[in-house]
Amino acid sequence: MRIPAGAILFLEDVGERPYRVDRMLATLLTGGHFDGVRGVVVGEFTDCYPGSDRICVQDVLRDLLGSLEIPIVAHFPMGHGADNDPLPLGMRTSLHAIDGEIWLSLNG
């Protein structure tokens, strides 16, 4: 499934090892699934502990997403943890990041 052009992509996961997150994201990137994505919001990666190589999910995300020439917001307080508010899919959305504050505007 292609990510719609102009989308703001939200990423989060629970219980995945960093090497698996690496594999999943690399597959999406090399398959062209990020083409047309206008921004990425990185939420919580709950219980995604480093392996014996000590590489953490944040390292994987930085390495794979860092070369994209689109806005990326990290540490967005949403996921499967304590902050698990619903995030509507397919809604017109705008992302704002100003002076250390981040918010999404949902324009339904």
Backbone as CSV, one residue per row, in Angstrom:
resi,resn,N_x,N_y,N_z,CA_x,CA_y,CA_z,C_x,C_y,C_z
1,MET,0.840,-1.179,0.000,0.000,0.000,0.000,0.885,1.242,0.000
2,ARG,0.614,2.159,-0.881,1.361,3.411,-0.955,0.845,4.397,0.087
3,ILE,1.756,5.168,0.612,1.385,6.263,1.498,0.936,7.399,0.586
4,PRO,-0.226,7.999,0.828,-0.726,9.034,-0.076,0.224,10.227,-0.187
5,ALA,0.337,10.776,-1.387,1.161,11.965,-1.600,0.641,13.096,-0.720
6,GLY,1.556,13.834,-0.129,1.200,14.948,0.737,0.923,14.556,2.174
7,ALA,1.053,13.278,2.496,0.737,12.791,3.842,1.792,13.202,4.858
8,ILE,1.338,13.338,6.094,2.232,13.428,7.242,2.188,12.042,7.874
9,LEU,3.309,11.363,7.864,3.380,9.978,8.321,3.682,9.932,9.812
10,PHE,2.890,9.170,10.549,3.101,8.987,11.982,3.694,7.606,12.215
11,LEU,4.805,7.545,12.948,5.472,6.280,13.257,5.508,6.066,14.761
12,GLU,5.170,4.875,15.196,5.298,4.455,16.591,5.238,2.943,16.598
13,ASP,5.690,2.354,17.689,5.601,0.905,17.786,5.752,0.504,19.240
14,VAL,5.491,-0.760,19.488,5.633,-1.296,20.832,6.256,-2.684,20.733
15,GLY,7.284,-2.911,21.546,7.886,-4.226,21.669,8.736,-4.694,20.500
16,GLU,9.113,-3.805,19.597,9.952,-4.205,18.463,11.418,-3.927,18.756
17,ARG,12.268,-4.823,18.347,13.711,-4.621,18.473,14.169,-3.629,17.413
18,PRO,15.195,-2.842,17.715,15.682,-1.855,16.743,16.023,-2.448,15.377
19,TYR,16.599,-3.653,15.336,16.956,-4.222,14.032,15.710,-4.498,13.191
20,ARG,14.590,-4.806,13.843,13.348,-5.043,13.108,12.751,-3.731,12.606
21,VAL,12.832,-2.684,13.419,12.380,-1.359,12.985,13.227,-0.917,11.794
22,ASP,14.536,-1.164,11.875,15.446,-0.842,10.781,15.007,-1.545,9.496
23,ARG,14.744,-2.813,9.590,14.357,-3.602,8.412,13.039,-3.106,7.818
24,MET,12.059,-2.834,8.686,10.756,-2.380,8.191,10.865,-1.022,7.500
25,LEU,11.563,-0.083,8.140,11.704,1.250,7.546,12.541,1.219,6.276
26,ALA,13.618,0.443,6.279,14.459,0.340,5.082,13.659,-0.221,3.909
27,THR,12.799,-1.184,4.173,11.953,-1.752,3.123,11.008,-0.698,2.559
28,LEU,10.400,0.084,3.441,9.505,1.150,2.982,10.253,2.207,2.180
29,LEU,11.426,2.594,2.668,12.211,3.629,1.985,12.685,3.169,0.613
30,THR,13.279,1.992,0.545,13.809,1.514,-0.738,12.691,1.169,-1.719
31,GLY,11.518,0.883,-1.210,10.372,0.594,-2.071,9.663,1.841,-2.576
32,GLY,10.167,3.021,-2.193,9.573,4.269,-2.659,8.313,4.683,-1.932
33,HIS,8.028,4.056,-0.809,6.793,4.349,-0.084,6.808,5.705,0.617
34,PHE,7.977,6.320,0.753,8.061,7.643,1.361,7.991,8.749,0.308
35,ASP,7.973,8.381,-0.971,7.885,9.381,-2.032,6.582,10.159,-1.870
36,GLY,6.668,11.460,-1.811,5.477,12.289,-1.670,5.077,12.573,-0.242
37,VAL,5.692,11.912,0.736,5.405,12.208,2.138,5.949,13.600,2.444
38,ARG,5.148,14.435,3.099,5.546,15.821,3.355,6.138,16.037,4.733
39,GLY,6.004,15.067,5.628,6.567,15.183,6.965,6.410,13.872,7.714
40,VAL,7.220,13.711,8.761,7.159,12.510,9.592,7.060,12.945,11.046
41,VAL,6.136,12.345,11.765,6.000,12.548,13.204,6.361,11.225,13.863
42,VAL,7.353,11.258,14.739,7.808,10.057,15.440,7.233,10.085,16.850
43,GLY,6.369,9.126,17.135,5.772,9.016,18.457,6.610,8.128,19.358
44,GLU,5.944,7.475,20.291,6.639,6.644,21.269,6.952,5.260,20.696
45,PHE,8.118,4.766,21.022,8.511,3.392,20.714,8.664,2.691,22.060
46,THR,7.536,2.195,22.579,7.446,1.628,23.913,8.029,0.218,23.948
47,ASP,8.845,-0.049,24.951,9.445,-1.377,25.151,10.216,-1.870,23.925
48,CYS,10.877,-0.965,23.243,11.717,-1.305,22.083,13.172,-1.191,22.521
49,TYR,13.631,-2.181,23.241,14.941,-2.124,23.887,16.079,-2.443,22.926
50,PRO,17.244,-1.822,23.143,18.421,-2.126,22.315,18.815,-3.596,22.443
51,GLY,19.422,-4.107,21.379,19.948,-5.463,21.404,21.361,-5.465,21.944
52,SER,22.064,-6.554,21.743,23.436,-6.675,22.246,24.383,-5.690,21.570
53,ASP,23.997,-5.175,20.396,24.836,-4.194,19.703,24.670,-2.779,20.265
54,ARG,23.741,-2.608,21.204,23.457,-1.341,21.882,22.859,-0.270,20.974
55,ILE,22.427,-0.657,19.808,21.764,0.286,18.912,20.309,0.411,19.348
56,CYS,19.862,1.645,19.540,18.488,1.876,19.977,17.639,2.352,18.794
57,VAL,16.340,2.358,18.984,15.420,2.758,17.923,15.709,4.184,17.466
58,GLN,16.054,5.069,18.394,16.354,6.454,18.017,17.532,6.517,17.046
59,ASP,18.536,5.657,17.242,19.668,5.591,16.307,19.196,5.158,14.920
60,VAL,18.347,4.153,14.887,17.822,3.640,13.619,17.035,4.730,12.900
61,LEU,16.150,5.403,13.636,15.332,6.454,13.033,16.198,7.591,12.508
62,ARG,17.181,7.980,13.284,18.080,9.062,12.872,18.830,8.674,11.599
63,ASP,19.343,7.456,11.563,20.110,6.995,10.400,19.249,6.895,9.141
64,LEU,18.058,6.341,9.270,17.229,6.109,8.087,16.431,7.332,7.647
65,LEU,15.960,8.120,8.593,15.113,9.256,8.238,15.892,10.555,8.093
66,GLY,17.105,10.593,8.645,17.886,11.827,8.669,18.227,12.388,7.308
67,SER,18.276,11.549,6.292,18.634,12.034,4.955,17.422,12.513,4.154
68,LEU,16.231,12.290,4.671,15.035,12.762,3.972,14.996,14.287,4.041
69,GLU,14.594,14.898,2.989,14.539,16.362,2.959,13.122,16.844,3.232
70,ILE,12.580,16.376,4.367,11.246,16.762,4.812,11.310,17.014,6.311
71,PRO,10.360,17.770,6.857,10.345,17.987,8.306,10.093,16.681,9.060
72,ILE,10.839,16.507,10.144,10.666,15.338,11.008,10.564,15.829,12.443
73,VAL,9.513,15.418,13.124,9.313,15.773,14.526,9.465,14.502,15.343
74,ALA,10.378,14.526,16.305,10.620,13.356,17.156,10.035,13.581,18.547
75,HIS,9.861,12.498,19.269,9.389,12.519,20.657,7.978,13.092,20.780
76,PHE,7.148,12.878,19.773,5.762,13.327,19.855,5.053,12.438,20.868
77,PRO,4.351,13.023,21.843,3.789,12.237,22.951,2.530,11.459,22.566
78,MET,2.716,10.441,21.741,1.591,9.613,21.338,2.109,8.234,20.951
79,GLY,1.362,7.214,21.297,1.751,5.853,20.969,0.933,4.866,21.774
80,HIS,1.553,3.756,22.151,0.870,2.724,22.925,1.114,2.857,24.426
81,GLY,1.785,3.915,24.856,2.080,4.114,26.270,0.961,4.879,26.956
82,ALA,1.333,5.679,27.941,0.356,6.451,28.703,-0.371,7.468,27.820
83,ASP,0.339,8.029,26.837,-0.261,8.991,25.908,-0.711,8.243,24.662
84,ASN,-1.954,7.770,24.672,-2.428,6.992,23.525,-3.760,7.518,23.009
85,ASP,-3.837,8.837,22.874,-5.032,9.440,22.303,-5.205,8.964,20.862
86,PRO,-6.438,8.912,20.385,-6.647,8.477,19.004,-6.089,9.492,18.014
87,LEU,-5.601,9.000,16.913,-5.091,9.840,15.839,-5.883,9.481,14.585
88,PRO,-6.769,10.380,14.151,-7.593,10.073,12.980,-6.741,9.848,11.735
89,LEU,-7.098,8.865,10.946,-6.381,8.571,9.711,-7.115,9.184,8.525
90,GLY,-6.347,9.679,7.575,-6.926,10.201,6.356,-7.496,11.600,6.462
91,MET,-7.330,12.251,7.591,-7.835,13.604,7.783,-6.849,14.632,7.270
92,ARG,-7.355,15.756,6.802,-6.471,16.862,6.443,-5.838,17.361,7.734
93,THR,-4.529,17.470,7.709,-3.768,17.775,8.914,-2.652,18.741,8.583
94,SER,-2.343,19.596,9.533,-1.139,20.416,9.394,-0.315,20.258,10.659
95,LEU,0.981,20.290,10.485,1.935,20.086,11.571,2.646,21.401,11.837
96,HIS,2.725,21.775,13.096,3.370,23.029,13.482,4.438,22.743,14.531
97,ALA,5.599,23.335,14.352,6.682,23.222,15.335,7.326,24.598,15.455
98,ILE,7.080,25.253,16.590,7.590,26.606,16.807,8.115,26.712,18.232
99,ASP,9.333,27.213,18.368,9.938,27.470,19.682,9.818,26.290,20.637
100,GLY,10.090,25.095,20.148,10.084,23.914,21.003,8.711,23.342,21.281
101,GLU,7.654,23.945,20.746,6.304,23.419,20.916,5.855,22.780,19.610
102,ILE,5.157,21.662,19.727,4.718,20.911,18.561,3.226,20.644,18.705
103,TRP,2.487,20.854,17.618,1.089,20.481,17.646,0.601,20.140,16.250
104,LEU,-0.425,19.306,16.229,-1.091,18.930,14.986,-2.435,19.632,14.945
105,SER,-2.770,20.190,13.808,-4.093,20.763,13.596,-4.865,19.804,12.712
106,LEU,-6.000,19.352,13.198,-6.847,18.442,12.429,-7.950,19.265,11.790
107,ASN,-7.980,19.255,10.476,-8.924,20.076,9.723,-9.932,19.178,9.035
108,GLY,-10.880,18.654,9.804,-11.807,17.665,9.294,-12.845,18.217,8.420
